[in-house]
Amino acid sequence: MVGLQSGPSGRIVNLLNNDGDVGGHDWSDTFTFKSNKAELTPNRTTQLQIVEEESRKLAKYKERLRMCPLSNHFYLQKHPNPFQRKCYANENRYLLPHPLVIVHSSTQSLQWWRVTALLGAKDGETLDKQSNGREYHYLVDPSGLKKMNRPMDISCEFSLRLLSQSALRRFTLIFYIKYMTETGGVYREKLISEPFELQSNKIFVGAEPQVETVTPWQGSHTSTTEVTIKGSDFSRKVSVHLDGREIPVIRFANTFVVVQIPPQPALQVTTTMQLLLINHFKKQKVPARSTQEFTYIV
């Protein structure tokens, strides 16, 4: 363990490992080799053991979460967007905003702190991974969980995917936090996100782009300025217009667009213009609901 300030190392390791990780598992004994081929076959007995172990750990988390107070020392930098696009098993579509960031807000120094992400229903109750053989809902790789072992670590980031094939559409995220203070006290708290709704991909065909930030929002009128527009629900083809004139898009993804703001050498005074981002679909174009400002400095 690195950066711990006091206390026997064995005790600290035990405290860190005592809760276990939902979904965490050593997969080295999960598969067996067949003949001489590099082909892996699941061991059914081991799979059953994994499911039972996950259920046991989740039951333990549920019990501890019932007794945990809501956190006064940690907070979500930004809650999940109220509408999320459905993710399929072969996709790397993360819950937005991505990443989700938890921040330690207390002035009290900590020896370490640890956060585990769990999936909750809209009322904040922890959900089981599977309701029956055909229906499921669970976070992929919640081992994005962090052990923050240095006092200077004031935040941790989560990249979470939610796979769901069930009647449920509204969820919350529950963060189980365990930490040790400088005096050696160990405490547990929880954070519960605001509810969000999981929507099918069909709804997002024709989606309105959601613009959050423009950086930088000003530049010289005599030179080209590279500007990054961040947000969500950007389509596979976008265009950006400055006071009605299309400007070059350098690169983009579903959460950001980088454009080149051309110089305006004829300007005599500092001038603010309007940026508009437009999603392009096969049969329609959908603009953002509002424009963003960019200012030429003269």
Backbone bond lengths (Angstrom), bond angles and torsions (degrees), N, CA, C in turn:
res aa  C-N    CA-C-N  psi(-1)  N-CA   C-N-CA  omega(-1)  CA-C   N-CA-C  phi
1 M - - - 1.458 - - 1.530 107.99 -
2 V 1.342 116.44 135.38 1.445 119.97 -175.58 1.513 109.33 -109.92
3 G 1.306 116.62 138.28 1.445 121.92 170.88 1.507 115.14 82.89
4 L 1.327 121.01 6.04 1.455 121.65 177.47 1.518 108.39 -78.07
5 Q 1.307 116.23 141.05 1.444 119.28 -169.81 1.521 113.79 -96.76
6 S 1.320 117.95 -25.84 1.456 118.09 -176.62 1.512 109.83 -159.19
7 G 1.361 115.46 169.89 1.465 120.09 176.81 1.507 111.23 91.31
8 P 1.318 116.90 147.85 1.460 120.85 179.69 1.521 110.51 -62.81
9 S 1.342 116.15 135.39 1.457 120.39 -175.93 1.519 111.10 -61.22
10 G 1.337 117.70 -36.71 1.464 120.13 -179.98 1.501 111.55 -61.40
11 R 1.319 117.41 -40.63 1.463 120.99 179.72 1.525 111.12 -64.84
12 I 1.334 115.80 -40.92 1.460 119.61 -178.73 1.514 110.72 -66.73
13 V 1.326 117.14 -43.64 1.458 120.31 178.30 1.519 110.75 -59.63
14 N 1.344 116.54 -42.69 1.462 120.20 178.86 1.521 111.32 -63.04
15 L 1.327 116.37 -40.42 1.457 120.08 -179.80 1.520 110.81 -65.12
16 L 1.339 116.69 -39.99 1.452 120.45 179.84 1.517 111.74 -66.68
17 N 1.332 115.82 -38.82 1.452 120.06 -174.09 1.520 113.57 -90.80
18 N 1.298 117.78 -6.96 1.456 121.24 -172.81 1.519 112.88 -62.46
19 D 1.353 116.99 -37.51 1.459 120.26 -174.79 1.511 112.55 -80.06
20 G 1.319 118.19 -25.06 1.459 120.25 -176.39 1.515 110.51 73.54
21 D 1.327 116.76 174.17 1.452 122.61 -179.32 1.520 109.12 -123.53
22 V 1.333 116.95 123.58 1.457 119.48 176.27 1.522 108.05 -64.39
23 G 1.304 115.93 127.76 1.455 119.62 -180.00 1.508 112.96 85.38
24 G 1.328 118.53 -13.27 1.452 120.71 -179.97 1.512 110.08 -76.22
25 H 1.333 117.28 135.60 1.455 119.30 -177.94 1.516 109.33 -162.62
26 D 1.316 116.30 143.48 1.456 121.95 172.27 1.525 107.97 -82.78
27 W 1.338 116.42 107.54 1.457 121.39 -173.37 1.525 112.58 -82.73
28 S 1.333 118.49 2.65 1.456 120.01 -174.22 1.520 112.52 -62.63
29 D 1.356 118.28 -26.28 1.461 119.87 -179.19 1.524 112.27 -106.41
30 T 1.330 116.80 16.14 1.456 120.15 -176.29 1.526 112.18 -86.69
31 F 1.313 117.13 -20.88 1.451 120.67 -175.24 1.526 110.42 -123.00
32 T 1.330 115.38 154.57 1.459 121.26 175.68 1.519 108.64 -128.17
33 F 1.328 116.41 146.18 1.455 120.88 179.44 1.523 110.72 -81.88
34 K 1.339 115.39 142.90 1.465 121.50 176.33 1.520 108.87 -110.42
35 S 1.328 116.77 126.82 1.465 125.20 -179.08 1.514 110.31 47.40
36 N 1.344 117.26 -134.25 1.456 120.03 -178.01 1.523 112.06 -105.01
37 K 1.321 115.96 6.54 1.465 119.57 -177.99 1.520 110.41 -84.43
38 A 1.306 113.45 148.43 1.464 118.38 176.29 1.519 109.20 -81.58
39 E 1.323 115.27 58.76 1.466 121.99 -176.84 1.508 108.68 -117.91
40 L 1.319 116.49 127.62 1.451 121.44 -176.71 1.512 110.12 -102.50
41 T 1.302 116.55 131.89 1.460 122.07 -179.51 1.517 109.90 -119.51
42 P 1.336 118.84 125.94 1.465 120.40 -179.68 1.527 111.24 -59.31
43 N 1.284 115.20 139.51 1.454 122.28 174.10 1.520 107.46 -89.93
44 R 1.348 117.88 112.38 1.470 121.13 -172.30 1.517 112.19 -62.84
45 T 1.325 115.39 -37.95 1.462 118.32 178.88 1.518 110.22 -62.86
46 T 1.339 115.91 -43.09 1.460 119.78 179.72 1.519 110.73 -65.60
47 Q 1.346 117.90 -40.32 1.461 120.58 178.41 1.520 111.06 -59.38
48 L 1.320 116.45 -43.25 1.453 120.51 178.74 1.524 110.48 -62.57
49 Q 1.319 116.07 -40.48 1.465 120.23 178.19 1.525 110.76 -63.08
50 I 1.337 116.34 -38.52 1.471 120.12 179.18 1.518 110.18 -63.40
51 V 1.349 116.63 -46.64 1.464 120.89 179.88 1.521 110.67 -60.14
52 E 1.327 116.38 -43.85 1.466 119.99 179.70 1.522 111.08 -64.74
53 E 1.329 116.53 -39.95 1.461 120.08 179.44 1.525 110.95 -66.35
54 E 1.345 116.87 -41.18 1.462 120.34 177.89 1.528 110.61 -63.09
55 S 1.316 116.72 -41.80 1.465 120.51 179.22 1.513 110.89 -63.08
56 R 1.328 115.69 -40.84 1.472 119.83 179.67 1.533 110.65 -64.15
57 K 1.330 116.56 -44.64 1.461 120.03 -179.71 1.519 111.33 -66.28
58 L 1.348 116.75 -39.86 1.456 119.64 179.69 1.520 110.69 -64.97
59 A 1.333 117.69 -38.57 1.466 120.86 177.07 1.521 110.35 -61.34
60 K 1.341 116.14 -38.65 1.469 119.77 178.66 1.525 110.81 -66.63
61 Y 1.344 116.34 -41.01 1.454 119.40 177.58 1.522 110.82 -62.96
62 K 1.330 117.37 -42.71 1.462 120.71 -179.75 1.525 111.10 -57.98
63 E 1.319 115.33 -44.67 1.458 119.79 -179.11 1.520 110.96 -63.45
64 R 1.323 116.55 -43.48 1.468 119.58 -179.17 1.524 111.56 -69.86
65 L 1.327 117.14 -35.83 1.455 119.63 179.27 1.522 111.67 -65.89
66 R 1.330 117.24 -32.58 1.473 120.09 177.55 1.518 111.24 -62.09
67 M 1.332 116.06 -32.62 1.466 120.44 -177.28 1.525 112.47 -92.57
68 C 1.335 117.61 -10.87 1.462 121.19 -176.85 1.529 111.21 -78.04
69 P 1.313 117.71 136.82 1.470 119.42 172.06 1.522 110.00 -78.33
70 L 1.317 116.49 158.09 1.454 120.10 171.43 1.520 108.84 -65.64
71 S 1.314 116.54 141.67 1.462 120.93 -170.63 1.520 112.38 -72.50
72 N 1.333 114.52 138.42 1.460 122.19 171.01 1.519 111.29 -108.01
73 H 1.345 116.60 -4.17 1.458 120.64 -173.92 1.526 113.17 -112.23
74 F 1.336 117.09 -10.35 1.453 121.69 -179.03 1.525 108.84 -133.86
75 Y 1.334 116.00 153.80 1.461 118.83 177.67 1.532 109.87 -151.70
76 L 1.337 115.02 156.47 1.457 121.33 173.58 1.520 108.44 -79.46
77 Q 1.331 115.68 124.54 1.467 119.07 179.38 1.527 110.53 -58.67
78 K 1.335 115.87 -38.18 1.456 120.73 175.93 1.520 108.36 -151.18
79 H 1.321 117.53 133.31 1.461 121.22 -179.00 1.530 110.04 -73.64
80 P 1.336 117.24 158.60 1.468 119.75 177.64 1.531 111.18 -56.88
81 N 1.334 115.41 146.05 1.461 119.44 175.44 1.532 109.52 -57.16
82 P 1.326 118.09 144.19 1.474 120.45 -174.98 1.528 113.57 -63.97
83 F 1.351 117.35 -24.14 1.461 121.02 177.05 1.520 108.33 -126.17
84 Q 1.325 115.26 128.10 1.463 121.45 -177.89 1.522 109.62 -121.23
85 R 1.324 115.51 144.56 1.460 120.65 178.91 1.522 110.01 -82.43
86 K 1.324 115.84 137.43 1.459 120.77 -177.91 1.521 111.09 -63.35
87 C 1.323 116.28 139.95 1.453 122.87 179.34 1.522 109.41 -110.14
88 Y 1.329 116.22 136.09 1.455 121.31 176.87 1.527 109.27 -104.46
89 A 1.334 115.37 164.61 1.464 120.46 -169.84 1.516 113.20 -58.25
90 N 1.325 118.11 -31.04 1.458 120.87 -176.90 1.522 113.22 -94.98
91 E 1.323 116.96 12.37 1.463 120.98 -177.76 1.528 110.80 -114.55
92 N 1.335 114.85 148.57 1.464 120.57 174.09 1.524 108.81 -105.89
93 R 1.318 115.32 63.40 1.463 120.58 179.40 1.516 108.22 -103.62
94 Y 1.317 116.18 112.36 1.460 121.15 -173.78 1.526 111.26 -92.90
95 L 1.312 115.00 155.42 1.459 119.91 172.69 1.523 108.69 -62.81
96 L 1.327 114.41 138.80 1.466 120.20 -178.14 1.523 110.80 -103.70
97 P 1.338 118.27 146.84 1.461 124.83 0.18 1.523 111.74 -69.39
98 H 1.304 114.78 151.73 1.459 121.19 179.78 1.527 108.98 -119.55
99 P 1.325 118.30 122.13 1.465 126.46 0.03 1.522 111.95 -82.46
100 L 1.338 115.05 164.43 1.466 121.09 170.10 1.529 107.10 -85.73
101 V 1.315 116.13 130.21 1.466 120.41 -171.75 1.522 110.50 -116.55
102 I 1.348 116.20 129.05 1.468 122.12 173.85 1.522 107.90 -107.27
103 V 1.316 116.07 132.10 1.455 121.44 -174.88 1.518 109.95 -118.32
104 H 1.343 115.36 138.34 1.464 121.43 173.75 1.518 107.40 -87.32
105 S 1.332 116.83 115.66 1.466 121.12 -172.45 1.514 113.90 -100.67
106 S 1.328 118.06 -9.14 1.452 120.34 -174.29 1.526 111.32 -76.67
107 T 1.326 115.62 149.58 1.459 120.28 174.33 1.523 111.17 -79.45
108 Q 1.327 116.39 -10.57 1.457 121.13 179.65 1.528 110.09 -74.92
109 S 1.343 116.53 129.04 1.460 120.78 179.87 1.522 110.00 -74.91
110 L 1.332 115.13 144.18 1.459 121.51 -179.95 1.514 110.35 -116.89
111 Q 1.337 115.91 147.71 1.461 119.68 172.53 1.519 109.84 -75.99
112 W 1.323 117.39 -41.89 1.458 122.83 174.74 1.519 108.99 -160.83
113 W 1.328 115.25 161.72 1.454 120.22 172.16 1.521 108.69 -149.55
114 R 1.321 114.86 153.60 1.456 121.28 -171.92 1.522 108.95 -140.43
115 V 1.326 116.54 137.92 1.458 121.33 -178.01 1.525 109.84 -127.22
116 T 1.329 116.43 134.13 1.453 122.48 175.67 1.524 108.65 -120.86
117 A 1.333 116.72 132.25 1.463 121.49 179.35 1.522 110.32 -95.40
118 L 1.328 116.26 133.12 1.461 122.02 176.29 1.520 109.31 -131.77
119 L 1.316 115.48 158.57 1.462 120.98 -179.48 1.519 109.87 -94.43
120 G 1.331 116.13 134.82 1.448 120.84 -179.90 1.517 111.99 -124.40
121 A 1.327 116.06 160.84 1.460 121.73 173.04 1.525 108.93 -75.31
122 K 1.318 117.22 176.05 1.459 120.42 -176.44 1.522 112.44 -63.24
123 D 1.359 116.78 -23.26 1.460 119.79 178.72 1.525 112.76 -90.23
124 G 1.363 117.34 3.90 1.450 120.41 177.01 1.511 115.35 91.02
125 E 1.348 117.83 2.41 1.463 120.65 177.17 1.527 110.09 -80.88
126 T 1.339 116.41 136.30 1.459 120.93 -178.95 1.523 110.83 -63.89
127 L 1.339 115.64 135.53 1.465 121.14 -177.70 1.518 111.15 -98.21
128 D 1.334 116.07 143.32 1.452 120.24 169.38 1.522 108.66 -71.23
129 K 1.327 115.12 156.21 1.459 119.90 -177.54 1.517 112.09 -66.58
130 Q 1.316 118.03 -38.29 1.464 120.79 -172.54 1.521 109.89 -137.20
131 S 1.339 115.38 132.62 1.464 119.33 179.49 1.520 111.35 -92.86
132 N 1.340 117.29 -33.94 1.467 121.36 171.27 1.519 107.86 -158.80
133 G 1.324 117.14 -171.88 1.456 119.69 -173.57 1.520 114.67 -64.18
134 R 1.341 118.32 -23.92 1.461 121.03 -176.35 1.513 112.96 -106.33
135 E 1.296 118.42 -22.46 1.456 121.26 -177.27 1.525 110.69 -106.29
136 Y 1.317 114.98 141.60 1.468 119.09 179.71 1.527 109.53 -156.83
137 H 1.292 115.27 161.55 1.462 123.57 171.84 1.526 106.95 -162.08
138 Y 1.316 116.16 123.02 1.462 119.08 -178.40 1.527 110.05 -161.86
139 L 1.323 114.77 158.37 1.456 121.64 175.73 1.517 109.16 -83.19
140 V 1.321 116.33 132.21 1.454 120.69 177.53 1.522 109.01 -81.96
141 D 1.322 115.05 130.92 1.459 122.39 177.38 1.517 112.63 50.35
142 P 1.353 117.37 59.62 1.461 118.45 174.93 1.517 111.61 -66.75
143 S 1.356 116.78 -0.36 1.446 119.26 174.39 1.519 110.25 -72.65
144 G 1.345 117.43 8.84 1.442 120.36 164.84 1.511 108.52 -65.13
145 L 1.351 115.65 0.80 1.455 120.97 178.63 1.520 110.01 -62.85
146 K 1.292 116.06 154.46 1.454 121.22 -172.58 1.529 111.44 -121.77
147 K 1.314 115.00 142.59 1.461 121.01 165.51 1.532 106.09 -108.14
148 M 1.298 116.02 109.31 1.457 119.95 -177.97 1.522 107.81 -93.98
149 N 1.319 115.68 105.43 1.459 120.19 -169.36 1.514 114.23 -103.04
150 R 1.315 117.34 7.98 1.458 119.08 179.34 1.524 109.04 -128.01
151 P 1.319 117.84 140.24 1.463 120.02 -177.89 1.525 112.84 -58.59
152 M 1.366 117.76 -25.97 1.456 118.71 -177.77 1.524 112.74 -78.05
153 D 1.331 117.50 -8.86 1.464 121.14 177.00 1.528 108.85 -78.93
154 I 1.331 115.98 98.50 1.464 118.97 -176.48 1.522 111.77 -100.39
155 S 1.334 117.96 -1.21 1.460 119.54 178.47 1.517 110.13 -149.67
156 C 1.334 116.49 159.17 1.457 121.27 172.71 1.522 108.63 -140.76
157 E 1.329 115.83 150.50 1.453 122.04 -173.70 1.522 110.74 -114.84
158 F 1.329 115.37 143.70 1.455 122.02 179.61 1.523 110.06 -122.54
159 S 1.325 116.40 131.36 1.463 122.78 170.34 1.531 106.77 -108.56
160 L 1.322 116.05 101.57 1.466 120.96 -171.25 1.521 111.33 -116.36
161 R 1.341 115.23 133.22 1.457 121.68 171.14 1.522 108.22 -113.51
162 L 1.315 115.73 141.97 1.459 121.39 179.82 1.524 108.89 -116.12
163 L 1.330 116.19 114.71 1.465 121.35 173.76 1.525 108.95 -97.86
164 S 1.310 116.13 130.58 1.460 119.67 -176.90 1.518 111.00 -144.97
165 Q 1.312 115.46 131.92 1.457 122.81 171.97 1.525 106.43 -139.37
166 S 1.318 115.11 74.32 1.457 120.06 -176.14 1.519 109.22 -156.23
167 A 1.326 114.99 175.25 1.464 120.19 -179.51 1.524 111.68 -73.55
168 L 1.338 117.20 -17.41 1.461 120.11 -178.91 1.525 110.25 -70.23
169 R 1.333 115.22 139.43 1.457 120.67 177.75 1.526 112.49 -124.66
170 R 1.321 116.54 -23.16 1.468 119.22 -176.65 1.531 109.50 -111.81
171 F 1.331 114.97 132.95 1.459 121.31 -174.81 1.524 109.80 -136.36
172 T 1.331 114.33 169.30 1.462 122.44 167.35 1.524 107.64 -131.96
173 L 1.318 116.11 165.55 1.459 121.93 170.68 1.524 107.97 -108.72
174 I 1.320 115.55 135.08 1.459 121.30 179.01 1.521 108.03 -116.40
175 F 1.314 117.09 126.55 1.457 121.84 179.85 1.525 109.28 -112.46
176 Y 1.319 114.69 117.04 1.468 122.27 179.75 1.525 107.51 -94.11
177 I 1.323 116.29 119.63 1.467 122.04 -172.29 1.522 109.65 -116.39
178 K 1.305 115.37 129.05 1.459 121.93 176.78 1.521 107.30 -126.11
179 Y 1.347 117.47 133.68 1.455 118.69 -177.05 1.524 110.76 -149.53
180 M 1.339 113.82 159.96 1.467 120.80 176.86 1.526 109.00 -121.45
181 T 1.336 115.66 130.77 1.454 120.71 178.39 1.528 110.23 -82.73
182 E 1.323 115.80 173.04 1.469 120.59 179.63 1.521 111.70 -63.18
183 T 1.320 116.75 -27.39 1.467 119.99 -179.56 1.520 112.60 -82.57
184 G 1.334 117.60 -2.39 1.462 120.93 176.57 1.514 114.60 97.08
185 G 1.322 118.53 -1.01 1.456 120.77 178.74 1.525 110.99 -74.91
186 V 1.327 116.99 137.11 1.461 122.40 179.23 1.529 108.69 -109.00
187 Y 1.330 116.27 129.67 1.455 121.24 -174.81 1.534 110.07 -132.06
188 R 1.330 115.36 157.62 1.462 122.52 178.17 1.526 109.48 -130.31
189 E 1.315 115.37 134.20 1.463 121.57 177.54 1.520 108.90 -140.34
190 K 1.329 116.32 171.49 1.465 119.31 179.18 1.524 110.35 -138.27
191 L 1.316 114.74 151.55 1.454 123.36 171.31 1.525 108.04 -119.32
192 I 1.319 117.11 139.59 1.458 121.13 176.28 1.528 107.56 -124.66
193 S 1.316 116.42 125.10 1.461 120.10 -178.35 1.520 111.00 -75.06
194 E 1.313 115.37 166.80 1.452 119.97 170.72 1.531 108.50 -69.27
195 P 1.338 118.23 149.51 1.473 120.21 -178.59 1.524 111.61 -62.89
196 F 1.324 115.05 150.61 1.460 120.90 173.98 1.526 108.84 -138.46
197 E 1.325 115.07 156.25 1.457 120.86 -176.96 1.519 110.50 -110.38
198 L 1.332 116.17 133.47 1.455 122.30 177.66 1.530 108.35 -91.10
199 Q 1.336 116.30 125.35 1.455 120.61 -176.55 1.522 110.82 -119.88
200 S 1.316 116.51 150.52 1.459 121.24 -179.08 1.519 109.94 -70.29
201 N 1.337 115.87 160.83 1.458 121.03 -179.02 1.516 112.12 -63.34
202 K 1.337 117.46 -27.77 1.463 120.34 -178.54 1.519 111.39 -60.47
203 I 1.337 115.17 -35.18 1.465 119.34 179.99 1.517 110.73 -65.39
204 F 1.340 115.82 -29.93 1.455 119.81 -175.52 1.530 112.26 -86.21
205 V 1.327 117.96 -3.81 1.454 120.29 172.31 1.522 106.60 -78.68
206 G 1.304 116.36 111.34 1.452 120.43 -172.68 1.519 112.10 95.43
207 A 1.349 116.08 16.30 1.466 119.90 -177.99 1.522 111.61 -70.03
208 E 1.302 114.86 148.94 1.458 122.01 176.91 1.530 109.45 -82.27
209 P 1.338 118.48 129.20 1.473 119.33 179.02 1.527 111.00 -67.12
210 Q 1.339 115.27 138.93 1.462 121.17 -179.40 1.526 108.88 -108.24
211 V 1.322 116.72 106.07 1.464 121.71 -178.47 1.520 109.62 -92.45
212 E 1.336 115.94 131.15 1.473 120.86 -178.09 1.528 112.21 -110.77
213 T 1.324 117.69 -47.09 1.471 119.83 -176.32 1.521 111.07 -140.24
214 V 1.337 115.41 153.10 1.463 123.41 172.49 1.522 106.88 -127.79
215 T 1.357 116.32 121.31 1.462 120.79 -176.11 1.522 110.58 -136.68
216 P 1.344 119.34 126.99 1.467 126.16 -11.08 1.528 109.97 -75.02
217 W 1.310 116.18 162.72 1.458 119.89 -177.77 1.533 111.70 -99.91
218 Q 1.357 116.18 5.38 1.449 119.89 176.72 1.526 109.69 -149.25
219 G 1.337 116.30 159.90 1.454 120.91 179.37 1.515 110.74 -166.95
220 S 1.327 115.43 170.96 1.464 120.92 -178.78 1.522 111.14 -69.55
221 H 1.336 116.33 145.15 1.468 120.56 179.20 1.528 111.76 -78.94
222 T 1.349 117.05 -8.19 1.465 120.25 -176.84 1.530 113.69 -101.79
223 S 1.336 118.00 -3.51 1.467 119.77 -177.88 1.529 110.79 -140.35
224 T 1.342 115.06 162.28 1.465 121.00 178.01 1.524 110.15 -74.94
225 T 1.332 117.39 137.47 1.465 122.80 178.84 1.518 109.51 -117.40
226 E 1.342 116.10 127.76 1.463 120.49 176.15 1.522 108.65 -87.62
227 V 1.318 116.33 123.69 1.458 121.99 -174.03 1.527 109.47 -122.35
228 T 1.347 115.66 137.43 1.466 121.41 176.82 1.525 109.38 -107.79
229 I 1.322 115.08 125.06 1.468 121.32 176.96 1.524 106.70 -105.58
230 K 1.335 117.01 120.84 1.458 121.19 -179.07 1.520 110.59 -110.77
231 G 1.325 115.25 148.70 1.453 120.68 179.31 1.511 110.51 174.93
232 S 1.320 117.08 -141.34 1.463 121.56 -179.19 1.526 109.69 -152.50
233 D 1.337 115.18 167.60 1.464 123.21 177.99 1.520 112.65 60.91
234 F 1.355 117.46 32.01 1.458 119.60 173.60 1.528 107.84 -78.76
235 S 1.310 117.36 134.85 1.463 121.48 -176.58 1.532 110.91 -79.03
236 R 1.345 115.10 179.40 1.464 119.83 -178.11 1.525 112.05 -72.16
237 K 1.327 116.38 -16.44 1.456 121.05 174.48 1.517 107.90 -134.37
238 V 1.332 115.99 127.05 1.462 120.59 -179.94 1.522 108.99 -134.23
239 S 1.303 114.98 159.91 1.469 121.33 169.83 1.517 108.12 -135.15
240 V 1.328 115.47 153.62 1.460 120.98 179.22 1.520 107.95 -127.89
241 H 1.333 115.95 135.25 1.460 121.56 -176.12 1.527 109.48 -123.13
242 L 1.320 115.10 137.96 1.459 122.13 177.89 1.518 108.19 -113.12
243 D 1.317 116.34 111.25 1.472 121.85 -174.12 1.521 111.33 48.69
244 G 1.364 115.33 42.87 1.455 120.26 174.43 1.514 115.43 90.31
245 R 1.330 118.55 -10.00 1.460 120.85 -179.43 1.522 109.73 -106.07
246 E 1.334 117.09 129.93 1.471 121.12 -178.59 1.520 110.19 -68.81
247 I 1.347 114.87 138.55 1.466 121.12 179.84 1.527 109.37 -119.33
248 P 1.351 118.01 159.78 1.471 120.73 -174.29 1.536 112.55 -66.73
249 V 1.352 114.99 135.19 1.459 122.50 172.10 1.524 107.26 -100.90
250 I 1.353 116.48 122.41 1.465 120.95 -177.20 1.518 110.65 -83.67
251 R 1.317 116.37 -49.47 1.468 121.81 179.32 1.523 108.58 -157.78
252 F 1.330 115.08 159.28 1.464 117.94 -179.00 1.518 109.44 -160.72
253 A 1.331 114.78 161.72 1.463 124.71 173.37 1.516 106.04 -143.71
254 N 1.352 117.07 -170.20 1.464 118.01 -176.65 1.523 112.70 -77.39
255 T 1.355 117.41 -4.57 1.472 119.59 179.76 1.525 113.50 -125.03
256 F 1.332 118.89 -1.44 1.467 119.67 178.34 1.530 110.51 -156.11
257 V 1.346 114.73 155.07 1.461 122.51 174.53 1.522 107.09 -138.19
258 V 1.331 116.66 132.17 1.466 121.47 176.69 1.522 108.12 -109.79
259 V 1.335 116.31 125.24 1.467 121.58 -177.49 1.524 110.00 -126.15
260 Q 1.329 114.73 163.96 1.458 121.23 174.44 1.525 108.49 -108.69
261 I 1.331 115.60 119.38 1.466 121.12 176.03 1.522 106.92 -86.40
262 P 1.321 118.83 117.56 1.467 120.73 -177.04 1.528 111.65 -72.67
263 P 1.328 117.25 154.57 1.466 119.65 177.08 1.527 111.43 -68.65
264 Q 1.322 114.89 157.01 1.471 121.96 176.54 1.532 108.07 -131.04
265 P 1.336 116.93 73.57 1.476 119.92 -173.23 1.529 113.97 -65.20
266 A 1.323 116.96 -18.38 1.471 119.09 -178.19 1.518 113.08 -77.65
267 L 1.311 117.99 -12.39 1.467 120.65 -178.03 1.525 110.49 -65.36
268 Q 1.320 115.62 139.90 1.466 121.46 179.89 1.525 112.44 -105.75
269 V 1.336 115.94 -20.51 1.462 120.71 -179.24 1.527 108.69 -135.32
270 T 1.327 116.31 159.79 1.471 120.69 176.12 1.530 109.53 -58.61
271 T 1.337 115.27 129.91 1.467 119.95 -171.21 1.526 110.39 -134.13
272 T 1.327 116.18 136.43 1.467 121.87 176.39 1.519 109.75 -103.77
273 M 1.342 115.59 130.83 1.456 121.65 178.18 1.528 109.55 -120.69
274 Q 1.329 115.19 168.14 1.463 120.77 -173.83 1.533 111.21 -108.01
275 L 1.342 115.49 128.99 1.458 122.41 174.88 1.521 109.29 -97.59
276 L 1.333 116.69 134.35 1.463 121.66 177.64 1.522 109.17 -129.21
277 L 1.335 117.31 125.42 1.461 122.53 177.62 1.526 109.11 -100.43
278 I 1.345 116.04 136.25 1.465 121.15 -176.58 1.528 109.25 -127.45
279 N 1.344 116.47 128.78 1.461 122.47 171.91 1.525 109.35 -82.11
280 H 1.346 115.88 134.90 1.467 120.50 177.94 1.523 109.25 -109.58
281 F 1.322 116.01 123.66 1.458 122.19 174.42 1.525 108.56 -117.37
282 K 1.305 116.14 175.01 1.465 120.54 -174.29 1.520 111.85 -59.82
283 K 1.336 116.36 -40.34 1.457 119.14 -174.35 1.525 114.05 -115.44
284 Q 1.314 117.75 1.86 1.461 118.73 -178.16 1.518 111.61 -160.15
285 K 1.314 115.07 163.77 1.455 122.86 173.41 1.527 107.50 -120.33
286 V 1.333 116.48 134.17 1.469 120.45 -176.36 1.527 108.67 -123.67
287 P 1.329 118.15 111.87 1.465 120.49 179.03 1.520 111.90 -81.41
288 A 1.320 115.94 158.78 1.454 120.60 171.57 1.529 108.85 -62.87
289 R 1.316 115.64 154.62 1.462 119.88 -175.26 1.520 111.79 -67.19
290 S 1.331 116.93 -29.99 1.464 120.00 -178.59 1.521 109.90 -137.67
291 T 1.307 116.40 159.05 1.461 122.23 177.17 1.523 110.35 -89.98
292 Q 1.332 115.17 163.95 1.462 122.03 177.59 1.526 108.43 -118.69
293 E 1.322 116.41 149.90 1.457 120.34 -175.34 1.528 111.94 -92.43
294 F 1.346 114.96 141.15 1.458 121.73 167.73 1.518 107.77 -131.03
295 T 1.319 117.64 133.14 1.449 122.64 -174.12 1.523 111.46 -112.80
296 Y 1.333 116.27 125.28 1.469 121.64 172.56 1.534 108.52 -85.37
297 I 1.320 115.50 124.53 1.460 120.43 177.97 1.522 109.43 -92.69
298 V 1.316 115.91 125.07 1.465 121.34 179.47 1.534 109.07 -104.79
